[in-house]
Amino acid sequence: MLDDEILLSIQNVSKRFPGTQALDNVSFNIKKGEVHALVGENGAGKSTLVNIIAGVIHKDMGQVILNGKEMNFQNVQQAQKAGVKVVFQELSLVPNLSVAENIYGSSNNMESFQIMNLNNIDEKAKYLIQKFNINPKSIVKELGIAEQQIVEIAGALVNNCSLIIFDEPSASLTVSEIDILFDIIKLLKKNGLTVIYISHKIEEVIQICERVTILKDGKYVNTKEIKNTNQREIINLMVGREMKNMFPKREKNEKKLLLSVKNFSGEKFKNISFELYSGEILGFTGLTGAGRTELLRAVFGIDQPQSGEIKIKNKEVNLSKPHESMKNGIGFLPEDRKQDGVFLDMDIKDNIIVANLKANSNKITMNRKKTEKNTIAMIKKIGIKIGNIYDKAISLSGGNQQKLLIARWLLADPQILIVDEPTRGIDVGAKQEVYFILRDLANHGIGIIFISSELPEILGLSDRVIAMYHGKITGNLPIEEITEEKIGELIMGL
């Protein structure tokens, strides 16, 4: 590869944190004008490397060479001035400001913070916002996760960047929204920009990227031309073994009615009725705005419905508050595990026992021996990889944080478990582990409601699928009658 073809060169970069060698002598190159994937399991070193490139943290040794010049960015602002912009998975938006203010607030060339329309916004950013029908005057905190992600990307586009790094940009997006994201990436490439695309979704890497670099345990593994590899080879290089049987086998068990929801209506869903049976994984899917999450949040009592009734085992119940749902044997894993689920600054033990304090106490005080015993039992049962039960939850990888939430609710002995996007932002190995955990719970009689935007996992894991469009159910079918094409029609309201 000629030097004038290279935009970014990573040479012998290492970084160590206490107890962890995050990067170990990593070297590879990024070509000018290419879309280059960076993949690996959680803990492979992807985020550490990106943070070094972006000036968030400093390397211990090695070189980062941009356009032939060695760079030692001291902060994010220096990296942006040099033409490097990262759209992080953890969004950096200001929630109380408008969409337009957030877009201009991310620009190095911002002259005024008072622009409240799209008249002067960069054409690429304007195209993105309009494609998603996002009002530039909307307050960011009032937008959904997917819409906030789009605003973050639009903010990156107004900078005069030569390199844009996308960290799991599609994690909150539906299939049709991902298509628009890919159109934007193609537009960036057409305009001469270089893109590094980080994703756990290898099918996306195959679709949009030209080359892929694989990291494992902080070390460089390989860089492959996409045209000369395939999804299975990339996954095998990531995990260091051949991945087989991604989804567990379905077992035919006697099904008993657990949950009945009738004529349920709320602000973003209308006249919804469905049933959930013991031992069943009921998949919910739909585009952003379909009302899936809002519906199940109301079922759990986080939000209040306008009308409708809920029965558990044919007995009508009042689930107006989450604690009422918990008393009736329902658990809930939220879509955003870091914002609404895991208590990152609490230790692992407290995170697990928090949903069942009564069973871990002596009426007045917590029983230390009992909490430790229950925590260790759940960790072993779910297979959470930890150092110590008193470590902070923030020390866990994304996949282990998700398993921690499952352990929390399993300790509470639920009859029904609602899981909203449980594999969002976790690697392929951790996804497989979550699939097998959920199927094992179903095999033991728990009814699972499984919300996902990823059609392969809806098809691979669900026993029955409910499709929603604009707050209404458009299909409720057993998995034997479902195909990707059929789901595509249902979630588009066709």
N, C-alpha and C positions, 0 to 999 in steps of 0.2 A: 504493500500500500504506500503510495507516494505521500510525502509530508504535506503537500498542498491539498490533499484530499481529506486530511484529518482536521476536524474541528476541536475535538476534546480527546486528550490522551491521559489515561490514568496509568501511572507508572509506579509499581512497587509500593502501593499505598497500604499502610497498616494503622490500626486503631485498637487500643485496648481500654476497656472499662474495668473497674474492680471485679475480679473473678471471671471476666469474659474477654476473649480475644475476638472482637467484633469483626475486624478485617485483618487478613493475614497475607501481606505481600501481593495485593491484587493489581493486575495490569491488563488493560485492553484499550481499544481505540473506538471512537465514534466518528463516522464519516460526516462530512458536510452534506446537509440536505437530505439525510436519511431519517427514517423512522426506526429507531433501534429499541428493542425490548430488553428489559432487565428483569429477570425472573429468579425465583428461589423460594424455598419455604420460609415461614416466619423464623427469624433468627439467622437467616443466611447472610445478612450484612447489607441488604439493599438500602434500607433507610439510613443506616450509618454512612454509607457511601454518598447518598444523595445529600445528606446534611453537611458533609464535608464539601461537596461541590458547591452547595448553596451558601456556605459561610456560616452555617448554624453552629457547627462544632469544628475543631481543628484536628487534623491528622497527627499521628505520632511520627510518621516517616513517609517518604515517597514524594511524588510530584503530581500536581494537577496542572496540565498544560492546555491552555485555551488559545486557539489561533496562533500557536507557536510560542506563546509566552507563558512562563510559569506563574501560576496564581496562588496566592495565600490570602484568601478572603477572610477578613476579620469579623464580618457580619453580613447579613442578608442584603443590606443596602449596597455594599460594595459589589456583591455578586450581580445584583440587578443592573448596576451602572455598567458592568462589564458585559451585559447582554445575557445573563443567566436568570431565568425565572422558573421557580418550582410551584406547581399547583399541588400543595400538600393534601394528603388524605384528611388530616385534621384541619378543617377550614380556618382561615385567618380573617374572616369577615367581621365587620363591626355590626352587631345585630340591630342596634337602634338607629342606624342610618339607612338611607334609601339604596336601592339597587344602583342608580346612577352615581351616587356619592361613593359607594364601595368600589365601583369600576374605576372612577377617577382617582379615588384614594390610593389605588394600587399603582398609579402611573408615576414614573419619575419626572414627567413633564407637566404635572398638574399645576395650573396657575390659579384655578378657582375651585373651591369646594362647594359652590352653590349651584352647579349645573344640575337641572332637574329633568332634562329630556335627552333624547337620543340624537339631536340635530348634529352635534359635533363629535359623537363617539366614533372611534375607529370603525371602519366598515366591517372588519371581521367580527368585532365584538357586537356590533349592531345586528349583523346577520344571525349570530348565535342567540341573542336575546329575543329577536323577533320570531325565530324558529320555534322557540319554546313558549311564546306568548307571555313573556314576563314583562310586567309593567315597570318601567324604569323608576316610577315614583313609589313603588311598593317598598315597605319597610322589610328589611331582610329577615328579621326574626319571625315575620308572619308567613314566610315561604317554607315549603317543604324541603327536606334534605336534598332531593334531586335538584330542585330549583336553585338552592344555595350553591350547589356544586357548579351549576352552569354560570352563576354570577362570578364565582371564583375564577373559572376558566376565562370568562370574558374580561376580567380584570387583568389577566396575564396578557391578553391579546393587544391591549392598548400600549404596552411597553415596546420599545424598539429592541426586541430580543433577537439573538441569533440562536439561542438554545432554550427550549421550553421542556421541562420535565413534568410529566403527568404521573402522580402517585395514586394509583387505583382510581382513575377518574370515572370509571363506569360502575363503581361499587353500588351506587344508589340509583342507577338509571335502568330503565326498561329497554326492551329490545329496540323499539322504534327510536327511543332517545339516543341509544348507542349508535344507531345508524347516522343520526345527525352529528354526534360527536366525531365519528369517523370522517364525515364530510368536512368538518372543521380542520381535522388533522391533515387531510389531503390538501386543503386550502393553504395551510401553513407550509407544507412541503412545496407546493407549487410556487409559493412566494419566497422560497429559498431558505426557510427556517429548518433547523434540525430539532427532532423530537426524540426524547427518551421516554418510553412508555413502560411503566411498571404495572403489572397486573398479575393476579393469581388465575385469571381466566385465559387459559392457554389457547382456546379457540379464537379469542380476540387477537392474541399475538400473531397467530397464523394468518388472520384476515388482514391486519392493518400494517404489520411490520415487515421490514426487509431483512433484518438480521436480529439475532437474539443472543444475549450473553447470560449464561447461567452461573449463579453463585450458590455455594453450599457450605454451611458452617464457617462463613467468613472467608472462604477461599474461592478463587477463580476456577471454574470447571471447564468451560468451553464457550466459544462463540461460533454460532452456526448461521449459514445462509438459510432463510426460511424456505426457499425453493428446494433446498437439499435436505430438509428434515421433515418431521411430522410431530403431531401432538404427543404421541406415545413416547417418542425418543426424548422430547424435551422434558416430559414429566419424569421419565426414568432417570435422566441426568440430574434433575432437581432433587429427587428423593433418594437417589443412590441405590434404587432397587426397581424391579419391574412392578408396576401398579396393575393389579388385576381385580376384577369384581368390585368396581367403584361403589355400586349400590348393593345393599344386602338383599337376600331373597325374601320375598313376601311369604308369610305363613297364613294359612287359612284357619282362623280361630272362630269360635262361636262369638258372634257380635251381639251385644246388648246395648240398648239405647242409653246413652249417658246424658247428652245435652240436646235440648230442643229450643231453638230460637224462632219466634214467630212474629211476623209483621213488625220487625224492628226498623225504626226510622230515626235518623239524626240529620245533622247539617249536611253531611256529605254522603249519605246512603239512605235509600228509600225502600220501605216495605220488604225487608230482607227476612227470609225464612230458610232455615237449614237444620239438619240433625248431625250429631256426632255420635259414633258408636265406640264401645270399648274395643281396644286393640286395633283401632283404625288410625291411619295417618291421612287426614283430610287436607288436601292442598288448596290454598287460595292463591290465585294469580290475577294479574291485571296491570294495566299501564299506570304510571304515576297519576294520581287524581281519581283512580277508580273507586277509592273508598275502603280498600281492604283493611289497612291499618286502623283507620278511624272506626270501622265496624267492630273490630276485635278489641280495641281500647274501650269501647262502650260496653261490650259484653263483660269485660273484666272490671268495669266500674271506674276506670280512670276518667272517662268522659261520660256525660249524661245523655242518654237517648231521649228523643222527643216522644216516642211511643213504642209499644211492643212488650212482649213477655218472654221470660226465660224459665225453662223447666230443667231441673237436674233429676234424672231418673223418674220422670213424669210428675215431679213435685215442683210447683211454681215457687221461685225464690226471688228475693229482692237483692240484686247485686249492684246497689247504687254506689258502693265504695269498694276499693280494692280489698280491704280487710274482710268484707263480707264474702267476696269471691274466694279468698284464701280459706275462710272458715268452711266454705262449701267445696273445698278440694280442687280449686283452680289455681294454676301457676301461670306466670306470664313473663316471657323473655322479650324485652323491647327491641325495636329495630336498631336503635343507636345504643349499643352496649356501654360505651364510655360515658355518654351524657346521661342516660336514664337507667342503666343497669348496674355495672360494676362500680363500687366505691373505691376509686383508684388509690386514695391515700390511706385506706384502711387495710389491715392485714388480711391475708387469705382466709384465716380461720373465721374472723368476724364477718367477712363477706359471705361465707357459706352458711353460717348459723343464723343470719339476720332475719330470714323468713320463718324461723321456727324457734324463737327465743324461749318459749314456754317449755319445750322439750329439753332444753339445755340449761335449765335453771333449777334452783332449789326454792321456788316460789318468790323469794326476794332477791337473791343474788345468783349470778351465773356460776354454774358448776364447772370449774376449770378442767377437771379430769374428763367429765362427760363431753364438754365441747371439743376437747382435743381428740377424744376417741371417735366422736361422730365425724369430725372434720377429716381425720386420717382415713376413716372408712369410706367416706364419699370420694376422697381424692383417689384412693385405690380403685374404687368401683368405676369411676368415670375415666380414670387414666390421665389425671392432670399432672403435668411435669412441673415440679416446684423445687426450690431449694429447701425452704423451711416454712411451716404453716404460719409463722409470724412475719414472713416477708410481706412487703406491701404488694397489693394486687397489680400495681402499675409495673411491677417487675416481670409479669407474665406476658408471653406472646399473645397475639390476638386470638389464636385458636384456643389457648389455655384459659384466657379470660372468658371465652364463650362456654367452655366446658365447666368453668367455675359457676356460671349462672345456672347451668343445668344441674350441677351438684346442689346448689342452693335450694332449688325447688324440689329436687328429688328427696332431700332431707325432710321437706315439709309433707311428704307422702301424698302427692296430688292424684286425683282421679283423671284430671284433664290438664293438659299442658299446651299453652298457646306459645308458639315460637315464631317471631317476626324476623325474617331474613337472617336465620341463624348462622349462615356461612358467609355473610358479607365481610369482605376484607381479610379472610383467612386463607391459608395456602391449601393446595390440593390434598396433601396428606391429612391435614387437620379436618378438611371437609369430609373426607371418607370416614374419619373417626366419629364425627358428629352424626353422619348418616347412620352408622351402625349403632350408636348410642340410642338414637331416636327409635330405630326399629326394635331394639331390644326392649325399650320401655313399652312400646306398643305390644310386643309379644307377651309382656307381663300384664296386659289388660288396660294400660293407660291410653286414653284417647288423646291423640295429638292433632292440633290444628297448626298447619305448617304454611306460613306465608312466604312466598318467594317470587322474585322477578326472573329467576333463571329457569328457563323451560327444561333444560336437561335434568335438573334435579327435581323439578315438579313431576316429570315423567318417570324418573328413576326411583323416586321415594314414595310418592303418593299412592294410596289405594283408591282414592276418589278425588276428583278435581272440581272446584268451583271457580268459574271465571267471572270477573266483574268488569263492568264498563260504566263509567259515569254514575257510580253509586248504586247500580243495579246488577243482580245476578243474570248473566246471559247464558250460563251453562252449568249443570250439576251432573257430572257423568262419571261412571266407573272408569278406572284406568284403561280397561280393555277397549273402550270406545274412543280413547283420546289419542290424537296425533299432534305433532307440532303445528301442522297446517290448521287443524281444527281449533286448537287453542288460539292461534293467531287470529282466526276469524272471530272467535268469541270475545277476545279482549279488545278487538277493534269495533265491536258492536255490530258486526255484519250479520 
